[in-house]
Amino acid sequence: QVSWTGTLADKDLRGNYSQGLSTMYKFKEIQTIPPSKQLIDIVLSRTQRKTPTVVHPGFKITRVRSFYMRKVKYCQTTFGEKFAKIIEEFPKIDDIHPFYADLCNVLYDRDHYKLALGQVNASKKVIDNIAKEYVRMMKFADSLYKCKMLKKAAMGRMCTVTKKLSGSLSYLEEVRQHLGRLPSINPATRTLILTGYPNVGKSSFMNIVTNANVDVQPYAFTTKSLFVGHLDYNYVRWQVIDTPGILDHPLEDRNTIEMTAITALAHLPAAVLFFVDVSEMCGYPLPQQVALFHSIKPLFRNRPLLVILNKTDLRKLSDLSEEEKKLLASMKEESDENSIGFFETSCATRDGVDEARSKACELLLEKRVEHKVKAGKADSFRSRLHITSVSAPNNRPPCIPSSVKEQKQSEGDMAVDEDDKLEGNKLEKDRMEELGGAGVYSVDLWRRAILEDDTWKYDTIPEIMDGKNVIDYIDPDIERKLEQLEKEEALLLSASSLGDDEKVLSGWLETQDALDEMHSRIRQKRLENRLNKSRNKVPTPRAARKTGVQVSKALQDQGLDDTKVRGRSASRKPRKTLAGKRQRDSSVASEGGRAASAASAREKSLMRGLPSAEVAQHVEKKRRKTMWLHQKLGKKGEGDHHIPDLKPKHLYSGKRGIGKTDRR
């Protein structure tokens, strides 16, 4: 019962811790930190894009102030968002698990890390104060030039503050990259830690018991950081941590690689597997390995401990000298807690590897269960369970199938009543075998239906269709109503057939012919109107047109002289008509042809203003050559001096500083 309760409590604790770790340690989700110059470009570009860009001296001074104040405030807000995101995403040393806190201290130096984040936070406050100060000064500016200079000074000071952060930002970017490469270690789950001197077989052991693929080489310090693998034991997931090798010297002399292993041993509640190379092929004699065990023994307190005597395929324990055996025995004797287990293993032949793994897992499980029982977590979990005991009701006796009763009768346990042998208690399986077997027999679902009248069981009309009661949609007088509808349809058909005589049809044809003629006239009128629209003069209404006699008479009635009007109308040439044009063409053709007259007219136009026909021909040739050149270059004429835009404005416009040709 204790182990069962501890396992459930362990699962509950593991779920809570995994949720907390998933929300606390998101090292891989920290976004990239740009360098200070790139950050300034990002913020200034965003300020230019997201704020208005047009202001004129003619604007009211309040509008000019708000224009430049908005730019300063937006720049300050953007810097604040960038810095706040950096401070928020990086883990706080004092709030995370002690294992990760000490690991950050070993890898990145806690003071340097806090100083960099503190400088970012201080710069954020300085930028806020700069923006507040210059916005206050901008409220008293009385011209566009003053507002612009204040805006320029404010943004310049903000950029100067950001430039001073170049060292801190580059350091934090390196920390971010290293944090993203750290293995995902859960400090609360079941863990096995492999430790010992370099090159004693820790990585080989881990590759055997887990799915990890740690690099294994025949020289020391192949593993330079923590590696994590996972295995399944007793239907739960375990993590195995391969630590770098540790040398036997004082703590202050140990390097960063060794300190990562010391940090894992100090803070992770795990089972420790201390590896000893009995063959001394690692390059370190057995007394040094035992001395290392005694020097780091305080880190093993309150943890299950196993000593793995590795590489026994190269040297057996029986081949050890008496002094070496005494050294190994001293490791066992000086343990003030539970007895230390010794396991002979060989990663080359895999002898003893599974036994050592199983023993370490069982010891850690017992330790975790014991800890939870002492802490009272098992009692708190047991208090949440309630087991009920319900007695069977008296008014509902159990139903025992007849086959069971027959079986018990044959065994002599009980007698079967005569009433239970009736046909009504026959099983569906027996009925199926009597009526044709599987594939032939169809289950009668209405056989046991309880209705008022048993003849209703097999009615063809369903009671329920599409979730609705069919009786609600049945009309008992449906046949009588259908007969009345058929009579009404017959009367309507007979009435419509009365109107299909010859007189009605002939009248309909005459009306259709009149409508066709009217539609034809309308289409002809529309065509004439569309053709008349091409004229360049406004058509005069027919009612407004007056003859010369009517105009003359109107002037005489008013006592005015009409001689000028009549003289103008008499002197006007008659309108050119199609008939007159044809008469002229016929007369010209009779004299020498239309082509000859056209040629003479063309020669006269070419000779205009020139001394001779040869000069005119030379000028015409030069004109045609010039026009051909214009057509080749796509010019509209000799007055077309347009130069095509080969430099698009969006790539070559904008302000540029001295000596700077790239655009922002």
C-alpha positions as CSV (number, residue, x, y, z in Angstrom):
1,Q,0.0,0.0,0.0
2,V,2.8,2.4,0.7
3,S,4.5,1.9,-2.7
4,W,1.1,2.3,-4.4
5,T,0.4,5.6,-2.6
6,G,3.9,6.8,-3.3
7,T,3.7,6.1,-7.0
8,L,0.4,8.0,-7.3
9,A,1.7,10.9,-5.3
10,D,4.9,10.8,-7.4
11,K,2.8,11.1,-10.6
12,D,0.9,14.0,-9.2
13,L,4.0,15.8,-8.1
14,R,5.6,15.1,-11.5
15,G,2.7,16.6,-13.3
16,N,2.7,19.8,-11.2
17,Y,6.5,20.2,-11.6
18,S,6.5,19.6,-15.3
19,Q,3.8,22.3,-15.7
20,G,5.8,24.7,-13.6
21,L,9.0,23.9,-15.5
22,S,7.4,24.4,-18.9
23,T,6.2,27.8,-17.9
24,M,9.4,28.8,-16.0
25,Y,12.3,27.7,-18.2
26,K,11.7,28.7,-21.8
27,F,15.3,29.2,-22.6
28,K,14.9,28.2,-26.3
29,E,12.1,30.8,-26.8
30,I,14.2,33.9,-26.0
31,Q,14.3,36.1,-29.1
32,T,17.5,37.3,-30.7
33,I,19.0,40.4,-29.3
34,P,20.3,42.7,-32.1
35,P,23.5,44.8,-31.6
36,S,23.2,48.4,-30.4
37,K,23.6,49.9,-33.9
38,Q,21.1,47.6,-35.5
39,L,18.7,48.2,-32.6
40,I,18.9,51.9,-33.2
41,D,18.2,51.5,-36.9
42,I,15.2,49.3,-36.2
43,V,13.7,51.7,-33.7
44,L,14.3,54.8,-35.9
45,S,13.0,53.1,-39.0
46,R,9.9,52.0,-37.2
47,T,9.3,55.5,-35.8
48,Q,9.6,57.0,-39.3
49,R,7.2,54.4,-40.7
50,K,4.5,54.5,-38.0
51,T,4.3,58.3,-37.5
52,P,3.2,61.1,-39.8
53,T,5.9,62.6,-42.1
54,V,4.4,65.8,-43.4
55,V,4.5,69.1,-41.6
56,H,4.5,72.7,-42.9
57,P,5.4,76.0,-41.3
58,G,1.9,77.2,-42.1
59,F,0.4,74.7,-39.6
60,K,-0.8,75.9,-36.3
61,I,1.9,75.8,-33.6
62,T,-0.2,73.3,-31.6
63,R,-0.3,70.9,-34.5
64,V,3.4,71.3,-35.1
65,R,4.1,70.5,-31.4
66,S,1.9,67.4,-31.4
67,F,3.6,66.3,-34.6
68,Y,7.1,66.3,-33.1
69,M,5.9,65.2,-29.6
70,R,4.3,62.1,-31.1
71,K,7.6,61.1,-32.8
72,V,9.5,61.5,-29.5
73,K,6.9,59.5,-27.5
74,Y,6.7,56.8,-30.1
75,C,10.5,56.4,-30.2
76,Q,10.6,56.2,-26.4
77,T,7.8,53.6,-26.4
78,T,9.6,51.4,-28.9
79,F,12.9,51.5,-27.0
80,G,11.0,50.7,-23.8
81,E,9.2,47.7,-25.5
82,K,12.5,46.2,-26.8
83,F,14.3,46.6,-23.4
84,A,11.3,45.3,-21.4
85,K,11.1,42.2,-23.6
86,I,14.8,41.5,-23.0
87,I,14.4,41.8,-19.2
88,E,11.2,39.7,-19.2
89,E,12.4,36.8,-21.3
90,F,15.8,36.2,-19.6
91,P,15.5,34.1,-16.4
92,K,15.9,35.8,-13.1
93,I,18.7,34.1,-11.1
94,D,16.8,34.4,-7.8
95,D,13.5,33.0,-9.0
96,I,14.7,29.8,-10.9
97,H,15.6,26.5,-9.4
98,P,19.0,26.5,-7.5
99,F,20.4,24.0,-10.0
100,Y,19.9,26.4,-12.9
101,A,20.9,29.4,-10.8
102,D,24.3,27.8,-9.9
103,L,24.7,26.5,-13.5
104,C,24.3,30.1,-14.8
105,N,26.7,31.3,-12.1
106,V,29.3,28.7,-13.3
107,L,28.8,29.3,-17.0
108,Y,28.1,33.0,-17.3
109,D,29.1,34.6,-13.9
110,R,26.1,35.7,-11.8
111,D,27.5,39.2,-11.2
112,H,28.2,39.9,-14.9
113,Y,24.7,38.5,-15.8
114,K,22.9,40.7,-13.3
115,L,24.9,43.7,-14.2
116,A,24.1,43.4,-17.9
117,L,20.3,43.1,-17.2
118,G,20.6,45.9,-14.7
119,Q,22.2,48.2,-17.3
120,V,19.4,47.4,-19.8
121,N,16.8,48.2,-17.1
122,A,18.6,51.5,-16.2
123,S,18.8,52.5,-19.8
124,K,15.1,52.0,-20.2
125,K,14.4,54.4,-17.3
126,V,16.9,56.9,-18.6
127,I,15.2,56.9,-22.0
128,D,11.8,57.4,-20.3
129,N,13.2,60.4,-18.4
130,I,14.7,61.9,-21.6
131,A,11.4,61.7,-23.5
132,K,9.5,63.2,-20.6
133,E,12.0,66.1,-20.3
134,Y,12.0,67.0,-24.0
135,V,8.2,66.6,-24.3
136,R,7.9,69.1,-21.5
137,M,10.3,71.5,-23.3
138,M,8.5,71.0,-26.6
139,K,5.2,72.3,-25.1
140,F,6.9,75.8,-24.8
141,A,8.4,75.8,-28.3
142,D,7.0,78.7,-30.5
143,S,8.3,77.7,-33.9
144,L,8.6,74.7,-36.2
145,Y,12.4,75.0,-36.1
146,K,12.6,74.8,-32.3
147,C,10.3,71.8,-32.2
148,K,12.4,70.0,-34.8
149,M,15.7,70.7,-33.0
150,L,14.2,69.4,-29.7
151,K,13.0,66.3,-31.4
152,K,16.4,65.8,-33.0
153,A,18.2,66.3,-29.6
154,A,15.8,63.9,-27.8
155,M,16.2,61.1,-30.3
156,G,20.0,61.6,-30.4
157,R,20.3,61.3,-26.7
158,M,18.2,58.1,-26.8
159,C,20.5,56.6,-29.4
160,T,23.6,57.6,-27.4
161,V,22.2,55.8,-24.4
162,T,21.5,52.7,-26.5
163,K,25.1,52.8,-28.0
164,K,26.5,52.6,-24.5
165,L,24.7,49.3,-24.1
166,S,26.7,47.6,-26.9
167,G,28.8,45.5,-24.6
168,S,25.9,44.3,-22.4
169,L,23.7,43.5,-25.5
170,S,26.5,41.4,-27.1
171,Y,27.1,39.6,-23.8
172,L,23.3,38.8,-23.4
173,E,23.2,37.6,-27.0
174,E,26.0,35.1,-26.3
175,V,24.2,34.0,-23.1
176,R,21.0,33.5,-25.1
177,Q,22.7,31.3,-27.6
178,H,24.3,29.2,-24.9
179,L,21.0,28.9,-22.9
180,G,19.3,27.7,-26.0
181,R,21.9,24.9,-26.3
182,L,21.5,23.7,-22.7
183,P,19.9,20.3,-22.2
184,S,16.4,20.2,-20.9
185,I,16.9,18.9,-17.4
186,N,13.9,18.6,-15.1
187,P,15.2,19.0,-11.5
188,A,12.1,17.3,-10.0
189,T,11.8,14.1,-11.9
190,R,13.5,10.7,-11.3
191,T,17.2,11.1,-12.2
192,L,20.4,9.0,-12.3
193,I,23.7,10.9,-12.2
194,L,26.9,9.3,-13.6
195,T,30.1,10.7,-12.1
196,G,33.7,9.8,-11.6
197,Y,37.1,10.4,-13.1
198,P,37.5,11.2,-16.9
199,N,37.5,8.2,-19.3
200,V,36.2,5.6,-16.8
201,G,33.2,4.6,-19.0
202,K,30.3,6.9,-18.0
203,S,29.3,7.8,-21.6
204,S,29.5,4.2,-22.7
205,F,27.2,3.2,-19.8
206,M,24.7,6.0,-20.8
207,N,24.6,4.9,-24.4
208,I,23.7,1.4,-23.4
209,V,20.9,2.2,-20.9
210,T,19.4,5.1,-22.8
211,N,18.7,6.2,-26.4
212,A,21.4,8.9,-26.2
213,N,24.3,9.0,-28.5
214,V,27.1,10.6,-26.6
215,D,30.5,10.8,-28.2
216,V,32.9,8.2,-26.8
217,Q,36.7,8.5,-27.4
218,P,39.8,6.8,-25.8
219,Y,41.0,10.0,-24.2
220,A,40.1,12.1,-21.2
221,F,37.5,14.9,-21.1
222,T,35.6,13.8,-24.2
223,T,32.4,15.0,-22.4
224,K,32.7,18.7,-21.7
225,S,29.1,19.5,-20.7
226,L,26.1,17.9,-19.2
227,F,24.3,15.3,-21.5
228,V,20.8,14.0,-20.9
229,G,19.3,10.7,-21.9
230,H,16.0,9.0,-21.0
231,L,15.0,5.4,-20.2
232,D,11.8,3.6,-19.2
233,Y,11.7,1.6,-16.0
234,N,8.6,0.4,-14.0
235,Y,6.4,2.1,-16.6
236,V,7.7,5.6,-15.9
237,R,10.3,7.8,-17.6
238,W,13.7,8.4,-16.0
239,Q,16.4,10.9,-17.0
240,V,20.1,10.0,-16.9
241,I,22.7,12.8,-16.7
242,D,26.2,12.2,-18.0
243,T,28.6,14.6,-16.2
244,P,32.1,15.6,-17.3
245,G,35.0,14.0,-15.5
246,I,36.1,15.3,-12.1
247,L,39.7,15.5,-10.9
248,D,40.9,15.2,-7.3
249,H,41.9,18.7,-6.4
250,P,40.5,21.6,-4.3
251,L,37.2,23.1,-5.2
252,E,38.6,26.5,-6.1
253,D,41.1,24.9,-8.5
254,R,38.3,23.2,-10.5
255,N,37.5,24.6,-14.0
256,T,34.1,25.4,-15.5
257,I,33.7,21.9,-17.0
258,E,34.2,20.2,-13.6
259,M,32.0,22.7,-11.9
260,T,29.0,21.8,-14.0
261,A,29.3,18.2,-12.7
262,I,29.6,19.5,-9.1
263,T,26.5,21.7,-9.6
264,A,24.5,18.7,-10.8
265,L,25.6,16.6,-7.8
266,A,24.9,19.4,-5.3
267,H,21.3,20.3,-6.4
268,L,19.6,17.4,-8.1
269,P,17.8,14.8,-5.8
270,A,19.0,11.8,-7.8
271,A,20.6,8.4,-7.4
272,V,24.4,8.7,-7.9
273,L,26.5,6.1,-9.8
274,F,30.2,6.6,-9.0
275,F,32.3,4.9,-11.6
276,V,35.7,3.3,-10.7
277,D,38.0,2.0,-13.4
278,V,39.5,-1.1,-11.8
279,S,41.7,-1.7,-14.9
280,E,43.3,1.8,-14.5
281,M,43.2,2.2,-18.3
282,C,41.7,5.6,-17.9
283,G,45.2,6.9,-16.9
284,Y,44.4,7.4,-13.2
285,P,45.4,4.9,-10.6
286,L,42.9,3.3,-8.2
287,P,44.1,5.3,-5.1
288,Q,43.4,8.6,-6.8
289,Q,39.9,7.5,-7.8
290,V,39.2,6.4,-4.2
291,A,40.5,9.7,-2.9
292,L,38.2,11.6,-5.3
293,F,35.3,9.6,-3.9
294,H,36.2,10.6,-0.3
295,S,36.7,14.3,-1.3
296,I,33.2,14.7,-3.0
297,K,31.4,12.3,-0.5
298,P,29.5,15.2,1.2
299,L,27.7,15.7,-2.1
300,F,26.3,12.2,-1.8
301,R,24.5,12.8,1.4
302,N,20.7,11.9,1.5
303,R,21.1,10.3,-2.0
304,P,21.2,6.6,-3.0
305,L,24.7,5.7,-4.0
306,L,26.1,2.9,-6.1
307,V,29.8,2.3,-6.9
308,I,30.2,0.9,-10.4
309,L,33.4,-1.1,-10.8
310,N,33.8,-0.8,-14.5
311,K,36.0,-2.5,-17.2
312,T,36.0,-5.8,-15.4
313,D,36.5,-7.5,-18.7
314,L,40.1,-6.1,-18.7
315,R,40.8,-6.8,-15.1
316,K,38.9,-9.0,-12.6
317,L,38.4,-8.1,-9.0
318,S,40.2,-11.3,-8.0
319,D,43.3,-9.9,-9.8
320,L,43.4,-6.9,-7.5
321,S,46.1,-6.7,-4.8
322,E,45.3,-6.7,-1.1
323,E,45.9,-2.9,-0.8
324,E,43.6,-2.2,-3.7
325,K,40.9,-4.4,-2.1
326,K,41.3,-2.5,1.2
327,L,40.9,0.8,-0.7
328,L,37.6,-0.4,-2.2
329,A,36.5,-1.7,1.2
330,S,37.2,1.7,2.8
331,M,34.7,3.3,0.4
332,K,32.1,0.9,1.9
333,E,33.1,1.2,5.5
334,E,33.1,5.0,5.9
335,S,29.6,5.5,4.6
336,D,27.5,6.6,7.6
337,E,24.2,6.0,6.0
338,N,22.7,3.1,3.9
339,S,25.2,0.5,2.7
340,I,26.8,1.3,-0.6
341,G,26.2,-1.3,-3.3
342,F,29.1,-2.4,-5.5
343,F,28.4,-3.7,-9.0
344,E,30.9,-5.2,-11.4
345,T,30.1,-4.1,-14.9
346,S,31.7,-4.1,-18.4
347,C,30.3,-1.8,-21.0
348,A,32.2,-3.8,-23.7
349,T,30.4,-7.0,-22.9
350,R,27.4,-5.4,-21.2
351,D,27.8,-7.6,-18.1
352,G,26.1,-6.2,-15.0
353,V,24.8,-3.1,-16.7
354,D,21.1,-3.9,-16.4
355,E,21.5,-5.1,-12.8
356,A,23.2,-1.8,-11.8
357,R,20.5,0.3,-13.6
358,S,17.6,-1.7,-11.9
359,K,19.2,-1.4,-8.5
360,A,19.7,2.3,-8.8
361,C,16.1,2.9,-9.9
362,E,14.7,0.8,-7.1
363,L,16.8,2.6,-4.5
364,L,15.7,6.0,-5.8
365,L,12.0,4.9,-5.8
366,E,12.2,3.8,-2.2
367,K,13.9,7.0,-1.2
368,R,11.2,9.2,-2.9
369,V,8.4,7.2,-1.4
370,E,9.9,7.4,2.0
371,H,10.3,11.1,1.7
372,K,6.7,11.6,0.6
373,V,5.4,9.5,3.4
374,K,7.4,11.5,6.0
375,A,6.3,14.7,4.5
376,G,2.6,13.7,4.7
377,K,1.9,13.9,1.0
378,A,0.6,10.3,0.9
379,D,-1.9,11.1,3.7
380,S,-3.1,14.2,1.8
381,F,-3.6,12.1,-1.3
382,R,-5.4,9.3,0.6
383,S,-7.8,11.8,2.2
384,R,-9.0,12.8,-1.3
385,L,-10.2,9.2,-2.0
386,H,-13.6,7.9,-0.8
387,I,-14.7,4.2,-1.3
388,T,-18.4,3.6,-1.2
389,S,-20.2,0.3,-0.2
390,V,-23.7,0.0,-1.7
391,S,-26.0,-2.9,-0.9
392,A,-28.3,-4.4,-3.6
393,P,-31.9,-3.2,-3.6
394,N,-34.6,-5.7,-2.4
395,N,-37.2,-4.8,-5.0
396,R,-35.0,-5.8,-7.9
397,P,-33.8,-9.4,-7.7
398,P,-30.9,-10.4,-9.9
399,C,-31.6,-11.9,-13.3
400,I,-29.7,-15.1,-13.9
401,P,-29.7,-16.5,-17.5
402,S,-31.2,-20.0,-18.0
403,S,-27.9,-21.3,-19.3
404,V,-26.2,-20.4,-16.1
405,K,-28.9,-22.1,-14.1
406,E,-28.7,-25.2,-16.2
407,Q,-24.9,-25.3,-15.7
408,K,-25.4,-24.9,-11.9
409,Q,-28.1,-27.6,-11.9
410,S,-25.8,-30.0,-13.6
411,E,-23.2,-29.3,-11.0
412,G,-25.8,-29.8,-8.2
413,D,-25.6,-26.2,-6.9
414,M,-29.3,-25.3,-7.4
415,A,-32.6,-26.5,-8.9
416,V,-34.2,-24.9,-11.9
417,D,-37.9,-23.8,-11.7
418,E,-40.4,-25.2,-14.2
419,D,-41.5,-21.7,-15.2
420,D,-38.0,-20.8,-16.4
421,K,-38.2,-23.6,-19.1
422,L,-40.9,-21.7,-21.1
423,E,-40.5,-20.6,-24.7
424,G,-40.4,-17.0,-23.6
425,N,-36.9,-17.3,-22.0
426,K,-35.3,-18.7,-25.2
427,L,-32.2,-16.8,-26.2
428,E,-31.8,-15.0,-29.5
429,K,-28.9,-17.2,-30.3
430,D,-31.0,-20.3,-30.1
431,R,-33.8,-18.7,-32.1
432,M,-31.2,-17.8,-34.8
433,E,-30.0,-21.4,-35.0
434,E,-33.6,-22.7,-35.3
435,L,-34.5,-20.2,-38.1
436,G,-31.6,-20.6,-40.5
437,G,-28.5,-19.4,-38.7
438,A,-26.3,-16.4,-39.2
439,G,-26.9,-14.5,-42.4
440,V,-30.4,-15.8,-42.8
441,Y,-32.1,-14.9,-39.6
442,S,-33.1,-11.3,-39.0
443,V,-33.7,-10.1,-35.5
444,D,-37.3,-9.2,-34.7
445,L,-37.0,-5.9,-32.9
446,W,-40.8,-5.5,-32.4
447,R,-41.3,-8.9,-30.8
448,R,-41.0,-7.7,-27.2
449,A,-42.7,-4.3,-27.9
450,I,-45.3,-3.4,-25.2
451,L,-48.3,-1.7,-27.0
452,E,-52.0,-1.4,-26.2
453,D,-52.9,-3.7,-29.1
454,D,-50.5,-6.4,-30.2
455,T,-51.7,-6.1,-33.8
456,W,-50.0,-2.7,-34.0
457,K,-46.5,-4.2,-33.7
458,Y,-46.0,-4.9,-37.4
459,D,-47.9,-1.9,-39.0
460,T,-46.3,-0.6,-42.2
461,I,-46.5,3.0,-41.2
462,P,-43.8,4.0,-38.8
463,E,-44.7,5.8,-35.7
464,I,-41.7,8.1,-35.7
465,M,-40.0,9.5,-38.8
466,D,-37.1,12.0,-38.9
467,G,-37.7,12.7,-35.2
468,K,-41.4,13.6,-35.6
469,N,-44.6,11.8,-34.8
470,V,-46.2,10.7,-38.1
471,I,-49.7,10.9,-36.7
472,D,-49.4,14.6,-36.4
473,Y,-49.1,14.8,-40.2
474,I,-52.0,12.4,-41.2
475,D,-55.3,14.0,-42.3
476,P,-58.3,11.7,-42.2
477,D,-60.2,13.7,-44.9
478,I,-57.2,13.8,-47.3
479,E,-59.1,11.8,-50.0
480,R,-62.1,14.1,-50.0
481,K,-59.9,17.2,-50.2
482,L,-57.9,15.7,-53.0
483,E,-61.1,15.0,-55.0
484,Q,-62.2,18.7,-54.6
485,L,-58.8,19.9,-55.8
486,E,-59.1,17.8,-59.0
487,K,-62.5,19.2,-59.7
488,E,-61.2,22.8,-59.4
489,E,-58.4,22.0,-61.8
490,A,-60.8,20.6,-64.4
491,L,-63.0,23.7,-64.2
492,L,-59.9,26.0,-64.7
493,L,-58.7,24.1,-67.7
494,S,-62.1,24.2,-69.4
495,A,-62.4,27.9,-68.8
496,S,-58.9,28.6,-70.3
497,S,-59.8,26.4,-73.4
498,L,-62.8,28.7,-74.2
499,G,-60.5,31.6,-75.1
500,D,-58.5,29.7,-77.8
501,D,-60.9,30.5,-80.7
502,E,-59.9,32.0,-84.1
503,K,-61.1,35.6,-83.4
504,V,-58.9,35.9,-80.3
505,L,-55.9,34.5,-82.1
506,S,-56.2,36.8,-85.1
507,G,-56.5,39.8,-82.8
508,W,-53.4,38.8,-81.0
509,L,-51.5,38.5,-84.3
510,E,-52.5,42.0,-85.4
511,T,-51.4,43.4,-82.0
512,Q,-48.1,41.6,-82.3
513,D,-47.5,43.1,-85.8
514,A,-48.2,46.6,-84.6
515,L,-45.8,46.2,-81.7
516,D,-43.1,44.9,-84.1
517,E,-43.5,47.9,-86.3
518,M,-43.3,50.3,-83.4
519,H,-40.2,48.6,-82.0
520,S,-38.6,48.9,-85.5
521,R,-39.2,52.6,-85.6
522,I,-37.7,53.1,-82.1
523,R,-34.6,51.2,-83.1
524,Q,-34.2,53.3,-86.3
525,K,-34.6,56.5,-84.3
526,R,-32.0,55.4,-81.8
527,L,-29.5,54.6,-84.7
528,E,-30.1,58.1,-86.2
529,N,-29.5,59.8,-82.9
530,R,-26.3,57.8,-82.3
531,L,-25.0,58.8,-85.7
532,N,-25.9,62.5,-85.2
533,K,-24.0,62.6,-82.0
534,S,-20.7,62.5,-83.9
535,R,-21.2,66.1,-85.2
536,N,-19.3,68.8,-83.4
537,K,-22.2,71.3,-83.2
538,V,-25.2,71.4,-81.0
539,P,-28.3,70.6,-83.0
540,T,-30.7,73.4,-83.2
541,P,-34.3,72.5,-82.4
542,R,-36.6,72.5,-85.3
543,A,-39.0,75.0,-83.7
544,A,-36.1,77.6,-83.3
545,R,-35.1,77.6,-87.0
546,K,-36.3,80.6,-89.0
547,T,-36.0,81.4,-92.6
548,G,-34.5,84.6,-94.0
549,V,-37.9,86.0,-94.9
550,Q,-39.2,85.5,-91.4
551,V,-36.1,87.2,-89.9
552,S,-36.4,90.1,-92.3
553,K,-40.1,90.6,-91.6
554,A,-39.5,90.5,-87.9
555,L,-36.8,93.3,-88.2
556,Q,-39.1,95.4,-90.4
557,D,-41.9,95.1,-87.9
558,Q,-39.6,96.5,-85.3
559,G,-38.5,99.4,-87.6
560,L,-34.9,98.1,-88.1
561,D,-32.9,97.9,-91.3
562,D,-32.7,94.3,-92.7
563,T,-30.4,95.0,-95.7
564,K,-27.3,93.8,-93.9
565,V,-28.9,90.5,-92.8
566,R,-30.2,89.8,-96.3
567,G,-26.9,90.9,-97.9
568,R,-25.0,88.4,-95.6
569,S,-27.3,85.5,-96.3
570,A,-27.2,86.3,-100.0
571,S,-23.4,86.5,-100.1
572,R,-22.9,83.2,-98.2
573,K,-21.9,80.2,-100.3
574,P,-24.3,77.4,-100.7
575,R,-23.7,74.3,-98.4
576,K,-21.5,71.6,-99.8
577,T,-23.7,68.6,-100.4
578,L,-22.9,65.1,-101.6
579,A,-24.4,65.8,-105.0
580,G,-22.3,69.0,-105.5
581,K,-19.1,67.1,-104.5
582,R,-19.9,64.4,-107.1
583,Q,-20.5,67.0,-109.7
584,R,-17.1,68.6,-109.0
585,D,-15.3,65.2,-109.1
586,S,-16.9,64.5,-112.5
587,S,-15.9,67.8,-113.9
588,V,-12.3,67.4,-112.7
589,A,-12.2,63.9,-114.1
590,S,-13.3,65.2,-117.5
591,E,-10.3,67.6,-117.4
592,G,-7.6,65.1,-116.5
593,G,-8.5,63.0,-113.6
594,R,-8.7,63.4,-109.8
595,A,-5.2,62.1,-109.2
596,A,-3.6,64.8,-111.3
597,S,-5.4,67.5,-109.3
598,A,-4.3,65.9,-106.0
599,A,-0.7,65.8,-107.2
600,S,-0.6,69.4,-108.3
601,A,-2.1,70.4,-104.9
602,R,0.6,68.4,-103.1
603,E,3.4,70.0,-105.2
604,K,2.1,73.4,-104.3
605,S,2.1,72.6,-100.6
606,L,5.7,71.3,-100.8
607,M,6.9,74.4,-102.7
608,R,5.4,76.8,-100.2
609,G,8.2,79.2,-99.2
610,L,11.0,77.4,-101.1
611,P,12.8,78.5,-104.2
612,S,12.6,75.3,-106.3
613,A,11.3,71.8,-106.4
614,E,14.8,70.3,-105.8
615,V,15.2,72.2,-102.5
616,A,11.7,71.1,-101.5
617,Q,12.5,67.5,-102.2
618,H,15.7,67.7,-100.2
619,V,13.8,69.2,-97.2
620,E,11.1,66.5,-97.4
621,K,13.7,63.7,-97.3
622,K,15.4,65.3,-94.3
623,R,12.0,65.6,-92.5
624,R,11.2,62.0,-93.1
625,K,14.6,60.9,-91.8
626,T,14.1,62.9,-88.6
627,M,10.6,61.5,-88.1
628,W,12.0,58.0,-88.5
629,L,14.6,58.6,-85.8
630,H,11.9,59.9,-83.5
631,Q,9.8,56.8,-84.1
632,K,12.7,54.6,-83.4
633,L,13.4,56.2,-80.0
634,G,9.7,56.2,-79.2
635,K,9.4,60.0,-79.3
636,K,6.1,61.7,-79.9
637,G,7.8,64.4,-82.1
638,E,10.7,66.7,-82.2
639,G,9.3,68.6,-79.3
640,D,9.3,65.5,-77.1
641,H,12.3,65.9,-74.7
642,H,11.1,63.5,-72.0
643,I,13.8,61.3,-70.4
644,P,12.5,57.9,-69.2
645,D,12.8,57.2,-65.4
646,L,15.4,54.5,-65.2
647,K,15.9,55.1,-61.4
648,P,12.8,54.3,-59.4
649,K,12.0,56.9,-56.8
650,H,11.3,54.4,-53.9
651,L,14.9,53.2,-54.2
652,Y,16.8,56.5,-54.6
653,S,14.8,59.0,-52.6
654,G,15.2,60.1,-49.1
655,K,17.8,62.0,-47.0
656,R,21.4,60.8,-46.9
657,G,24.2,61.8,-44.6
658,I,27.6,62.9,-45.7
659,G,29.6,60.0,-47.2
660,K,26.7,57.6,-46.9
661,T,25.0,56.2,-50.0
662,D,22.9,53.4,-48.6
663,R,19.3,54.1,-47.8
664,R,17.6,53.2,-44.5
